[in-house]
Amino acid sequence: MYKFSESLSELQKQLQLLPSIGEKSAQRLAYFLINQPKDKVLALAESIVTAINNCKPCSQCFLLSDTDPCKICTDPDRNEETLCVVESTRDIILIESTNEFKGRYFVLGNLLSPVSGIGPHQIRIPELEKYLQKNHITEVILAISPSTEGETTIHFIAEFLKEKDKKITRLSTGIPYGSDMEYTGAATLMNALRRRYPV
Amino acid sequence: MYKFSESLSELQKQLQLLPSIGEKSAQRLAYFLINQPKDKVLALAESIVTAINNCKPCSQCFLLSDTDPCKICTDPDRNEETLCVVESTRDIILIESTNEFKGRYFVLGNLLSPVSGIGPHQIRIPELEKYLQKNHITEVILAISPSTEGETTIHFIAEFLKEKDKKITRLSTGIPYGSDMEYTGAATLMNALRRRYPV
């Protein structure tokens, strides 16, 4: 803490709320900011305020957006029958960057984790059910990481959708495209062997 | 860039101005902020605005401070005849944390670096001269790092103060106190041998 300037001391304290910013980094960051041109620093502060005020989850798909409903839910050029279920808004950015998917999204907000006490009501399963009642979806793509929590979530949703007469798919698992087999872990290799396909 | 929320996209762009924050880190940080409680995020933004508005260099010693003159320049309990010359406000925090020095400070703002074009006028040498004219200083401690730029600065200031009839000192150099000699570099060891002192 910096006893000669309360405002600098407070800034340092606030910056420590950021992820992986400890006391020393917060001090460095505070000094960096205080030495920048005033208009640049004020622009940063303003962008924080604007984002926290304007950017909210879409009431239909829960994508973080400045408009409600979001631009994807209201885009008439997108396929309305394919729904891509993801963990977070960030996954949507990743998928959109491939230009491969032109349907709708639904953001779960989290993955099931019995260990951390995250159950179906913490991950928008009820909201997903409502979405599927309101919209005519024929295929649900579970674009969820094949991690422990991801697999749990994928199997839970697949089970829950079983009787709803929809095609349920998930992203392909295997050796990362373009990578070297030598550096692939045993679990990935085993999975890739089991999922081998004709050339 | 995030095309579904202009405010999030702008926040990400602004966060990239921070040191060692690239595009990916800025995205992570933006999502982190947007998912925090609103009052916490607004408090952070406010602390940035308050600091950049209130925290300014003291007009006497150039310490970053909310008051002018700063609390050190106006502290009657501090020795007025010993001046500690440092590179930055952060060095003052370090020195203050030792509780070893009870005099006044002067912040140069930078170190001489002919390679980067930083000359005496970029590092408050004229301001230091004015300070010494106004105040009765008997000892000037050059508390500056023994780096290339630091050594250049130390020798420049020592030369410039030569005829002013003041005691000029610098911080001791040698093997870091409490460390293992085995891990000391050759330059440090050579310096320590030359500066050996009676036990």
Contacts between the chains, C-beta under 8 A, distances in Angstrom:
chain1	res1	chain2	res2	distance
A	2	B	93	6.1
A	3	B	71	7.6
A	3	B	96	7.9
A	4	B	63	6.1
A	4	B	64	7.3
A	4	B	65	4.9
A	4	B	66	7.6
A	4	B	70	5.7
A	4	B	71	5.4
A	4	B	72	6.8
A	4	B	92	7.8
A	5	B	51	7.6
A	5	B	54	7.3
A	5	B	55	4.7
A	5	B	64	5.8
A	5	B	65	5.2
A	5	B	66	4.6
A	6	B	54	8.0
A	6	B	66	5.6
A	7	B	47	7.3
A	7	B	50	4.7
A	7	B	51	4.3
A	7	B	53	7.7
A	7	B	54	4.2
A	7	B	55	4.9
A	7	B	66	5.4
A	8	B	51	5.4
A	8	B	55	4.9
A	8	B	64	6.3
A	8	B	66	7.7
A	10	B	47	4.8
A	10	B	50	6.8
A	10	B	51	7.1
A	11	B	47	4.5
A	11	B	48	6.2
A	11	B	50	7.5
A	11	B	51	4.1
A	13	B	47	7.5
A	14	B	43	6.1
A	14	B	44	4.4
A	14	B	47	4.1
A	14	B	48	7.7
A	15	B	44	7.3
A	15	B	47	8.0
A	17	B	36	7.5
A	17	B	40	6.3
A	17	B	44	6.4
A	18	B	29	6.7
A	18	B	32	7.1
A	19	B	28	7.5
A	19	B	29	7.3
A	19	B	32	5.4
A	27	B	90	7.3
A	27	B	93	7.8
A	28	B	19	7.5
A	29	B	18	6.7
A	29	B	19	7.3
A	30	B	51	7.0
A	31	B	64	7.8
A	31	B	88	7.6
A	31	B	89	7.0
A	31	B	90	5.9
A	32	B	18	7.1
A	32	B	19	5.4
A	33	B	48	6.4
A	33	B	51	6.9
A	33	B	52	6.9
A	34	B	51	5.9
A	34	B	52	6.5
A	34	B	55	5.4
A	34	B	64	6.2
A	36	B	17	7.5
A	36	B	52	8.0
A	38	B	52	5.5
A	38	B	53	8.0
A	40	B	17	6.3
A	41	B	48	6.2
A	41	B	49	8.0
A	41	B	52	4.5
A	42	B	49	6.5
A	42	B	52	6.6
A	43	B	14	6.1
A	44	B	14	4.4
A	44	B	15	7.3
A	44	B	17	6.4
A	44	B	48	6.6
A	45	B	45	4.5
A	45	B	46	7.7
A	45	B	48	4.2
A	45	B	49	4.9
A	45	B	52	7.9
A	46	B	45	7.7
A	47	B	7	7.3
A	47	B	10	4.8
A	47	B	11	4.5
A	47	B	13	7.6
A	47	B	14	4.2
A	48	B	11	6.2
A	48	B	14	7.7
A	48	B	33	6.4
A	48	B	41	6.2
A	48	B	44	6.6
A	48	B	45	4.3
A	48	B	48	7.7
A	49	B	41	8.0
A	49	B	42	6.5
A	49	B	45	4.9
A	50	B	7	4.7
A	50	B	10	6.8
A	50	B	11	7.5
A	51	B	5	7.7
A	51	B	7	4.3
A	51	B	8	5.5
A	51	B	10	7.1
A	51	B	11	4.1
A	51	B	30	7.0
A	51	B	33	6.9
A	51	B	34	5.9
A	52	B	33	6.9
A	52	B	34	6.5
A	52	B	36	7.9
A	52	B	38	5.5
A	52	B	41	4.4
A	52	B	42	6.6
A	52	B	45	7.9
A	53	B	7	7.7
A	53	B	38	8.0
A	54	B	5	7.4
A	54	B	7	4.2
A	55	B	5	4.7
A	55	B	7	4.9
A	55	B	8	4.9
A	55	B	34	5.4
A	63	B	4	6.1
A	64	B	4	7.3
A	64	B	5	5.8
A	64	B	8	6.3
A	64	B	31	7.8
A	64	B	34	6.1
A	65	B	4	4.9
A	65	B	5	5.2
A	66	B	4	7.6
A	66	B	5	4.6
A	66	B	6	5.6
A	66	B	7	5.4
A	66	B	8	7.7
A	70	B	4	5.7
A	71	B	3	7.5
A	71	B	4	5.4
A	72	B	4	6.7
A	88	B	31	7.5
A	89	B	31	6.9
A	90	B	27	7.1
A	90	B	31	5.9
A	92	B	4	7.8
A	93	B	2	6.1
A	93	B	27	7.7
A	96	B	3	7.8
